[in-house]
Amino acid sequence: MDVLTVATRGGALAVAQTGIVIAALRQVHPDIRIKIKAVTTRGDRDRRTALWNLKDTGFFTSQLEDTLLAGQADFAVHSFKDLPTRQREGLTIGAVFDRNFAEDCIIAKGPVGSIEQLPKGAKIGTSSLRRAAQLRHLRPDIEPAPIRGNVQTRLRKLDERDFDAIVLARAGLERLGLGERISFVFDPTEFIPAPAQGALGIQTKADDATTNKLIAAIDDENARTTTFAERRVLTTMQCGCHAPVGAFASIAEGQIRIRAFICDLQGKNFISRQSTGPAENAETLAENLANDLLGSGGQEILASLEK
């Protein structure tokens, strides 16, 4: 078998996630040979701009996609939530993989077991408007503050600066072996994650039949169904990945339940909806749910964000 090249960001989490994918592929293709090509993205170069101030998409992914399209790699491993919902021409998602932890979590300086136990006026580091809006909704006294950098950098900033806590995706901490730093994990049905959070999206060239067949062997059907439904909420609302919008879907006994919300930046006008139905109708259910959110005041919230 020829050597395949996988494109990945060069940070510790990205490399760890790529290692998880390579190990899974070797489980089903013992003879496969894979080399890693590290790619620096705009998000890796710009560690200062708050993510909510970004107007473009593909901040952490477009250079990986360029590498695929240029024929310099056979597949790329992404945190699926980072991928724009508009698929680049010539590329496809060959597999959705390893969605074990979709939740957000709090890492606090002191012993804290719930959001109610955070100190009054707590300063919480987050780079996400979605997280900031939900924090304000649950605790109006909380002060969300921008924080950038990789997982280790954010943990160091928590330890060294005047943050009381930070919010991170649980999946990244677990994959880096840092789960012991977690103070508590949010219930994803109450503190709703970003669409596709926790999943790995393995991107390939659409016309590369050989690589696509190899990659498809580790595709998780339930993870694909839930993440695609969550991303359909975003595409239907046309709100982009930085808006204060979240979606979370789960499947049990052939039924999918999708929860989604949109909120103003102050956390006051919090609009949430849920929908349940057959998993095979997941994307239709997601589209209808998104239209319900828009018609219930979400359109006005999105319009206010454009001002």
MOHU-V637094 format. One record per residue. N is the residue number from 1. RES is the residue in one small letter. PSI is psi as a letter, one per 40 degrees, with the letter a starting at -180 (999 if undefined). Layout:
N&RES&PSI ; N&RES&PSI
This chain:
1&m&h ; 2&d&i ; 3&v&h ; 4&l&i ; 5&t&h ; 6&v&h ; 7&a&h ; 8&t&i ; 9&r&i ; 10&g&e ; 11&g&i ; 12&a&d ; 13&l&d ; 14&a&d ; 15&v&d ; 16&a&d ; 17&q&d ; 18&t&d ; 19&g&d ; 20&i&d ; 21&v&d ; 22&i&d ; 23&a&d ; 24&a&d ; 25&l&d ; 26&r&d ; 27&q&d ; 28&v&e ; 29&h&g ; 30&p&d ; 31&d&e ; 32&i&i ; 33&r&h ; 34&i&h ; 35&k&i ; 36&i&h ; 37&k&h ; 38&a&h ; 39&v&h ; 40&t&h ; 41&t&i ; 42&r&d ; 43&g&d ; 44&d&d ; 45&r&d ; 46&d&h ; 47&r&e ; 48&r&d ; 49&t&h ; 50&a&h ; 51&l&d ; 52&w&e ; 53&n&e ; 54&l&h ; 55&k&e ; 56&d&i ; 57&t&i ; 58&g&f ; 59&f&d ; 60&f&e ; 61&t&d ; 62&s&d ; 63&q&d ; 64&l&d ; 65&e&d ; 66&d&d ; 67&t&d ; 68&l&d ; 69&l&d ; 70&a&e ; 71&g&e ; 72&q&e ; 73&a&i ; 74&d&d ; 75&f&i ; 76&a&i ; 77&v&h ; 78&h&i ; 79&s&h ; 80&f&d ; 81&k&d ; 82&d&e ; 83&l&h ; 84&p&i ; 85&t&d ; 86&r&h ; 87&q&h ; 88&r&h ; 89&e&h ; 90&g&e ; 91&l&i ; 92&t&i ; 93&i&h ; 94&g&d ; 95&a&i ; 96&v&h ; 97&f&i ; 98&d&f ; 99&r&g ; 100&n&d ; 101&f&h ; 102&a&e ; 103&e&i ; 104&d&i ; 105&c&i ; 106&i&h ; 107&i&h ; 108&a&i ; 109&k&d ; 110&g&i ; 111&p&h ; 112&v&h ; 113&g&e ; 114&s&i ; 115&i&d ; 116&e&d ; 117&q&e ; 118&l&i ; 119&p&i ; 120&k&h ; 121&g&f ; 122&a&h ; 123&k&h ; 124&i&h ; 125&g&h ; 126&t&i ; 127&s&e ; 128&s&h ; 129&l&d ; 130&r&d ; 131&r&d ; 132&a&d ; 133&a&d ; 134&q&d ; 135&l&d ; 136&r&d ; 137&h&d ; 138&l&d ; 139&r&g ; 140&p&e ; 141&d&e ; 142&i&i ; 143&e&g ; 144&p&i ; 145&a&i ; 146&p&i ; 147&i&h ; 148&r&i ; 149&g&i ; 150&n&i ; 151&v&d ; 152&q&d ; 153&t&d ; 154&r&d ; 155&l&d ; 156&r&d ; 157&k&d ; 158&l&d ; 159&d&d ; 160&e&e ; 161&r&a ; 162&d&f ; 163&f&i ; 164&d&d ; 165&a&i ; 166&i&i ; 167&v&h ; 168&l&i ; 169&a&h ; 170&r&d ; 171&a&d ; 172&g&d ; 173&l&d ; 174&e&d ; 175&r&d ; 176&l&e ; 177&g&f ; 178&l&f ; 179&g&d ; 180&e&e ; 181&r&e ; 182&i&h ; 183&s&d ; 184&f&i ; 185&v&h ; 186&f&i ; 187&d&h ; 188&p&e ; 189&t&e ; 190&e&d ; 191&f&g ; 192&i&h ; 193&p&i ; 194&a&i ; 195&p&h ; 196&a&e ; 197&q&h ; 198&g&e ; 199&a&i ; 200&l&h ; 201&g&h ; 202&i&h ; 203&q&h ; 204&t&i ; 205&k&h ; 206&a&d ; 207&d&e ; 208&d&g ; 209&a&d ; 210&t&d ; 211&t&d ; 212&n&d ; 213&k&d ; 214&l&d ; 215&i&d ; 216&a&d ; 217&a&e ; 218&i&e ; 219&d&h ; 220&d&h ; 221&e&d ; 222&n&d ; 223&a&d ; 224&r&d ; 225&t&d ; 226&t&d ; 227&t&d ; 228&f&d ; 229&a&d ; 230&e&d ; 231&r&d ; 232&r&d ; 233&v&d ; 234&l&d ; 235&t&d ; 236&t&d ; 237&m&e ; 238&q&f ; 239&c&e ; 240&g&i ; 241&c&e ; 242&h&e ; 243&a&i ; 244&p&g ; 245&v&h ; 246&g&i ; 247&a&h ; 248&f&h ; 249&a&i ; 250&s&i ; 251&i&h ; 252&a&h ; 253&e&f ; 254&g&e ; 255&q&h ; 256&i&h ; 257&r&h ; 258&i&h ; 259&r&h ; 260&a&i ; 261&f&i ; 262&i&i ; 263&c&i ; 264&d&i ; 265&l&d ; 266&q&e ; 267&g&e ; 268&k&d ; 269&n&g ; 270&f&h ; 271&i&h ; 272&s&i ; 273&r&i ; 274&q&i ; 275&s&i ; 276&t&i ; 277&g&a ; 278&p&h ; 279&a&d ; 280&e&e ; 281&n&f ; 282&a&d ; 283&e&d ; 284&t&d ; 285&l&d ; 286&a&d ; 287&e&d ; 288&n&d ; 289&l&d ; 290&a&d ; 291&n&d ; 292&d&d ; 293&l&d ; 294&l&d ; 295&g&e ; 296&s&e ; 297&g&e ; 298&g&d ; 299&q&d ; 300&e&d ; 301&i&d ; 302&l&d ; 303&a&d ; 304&s&d ; 305&l&d ; 306&e&e ; 307&k&999
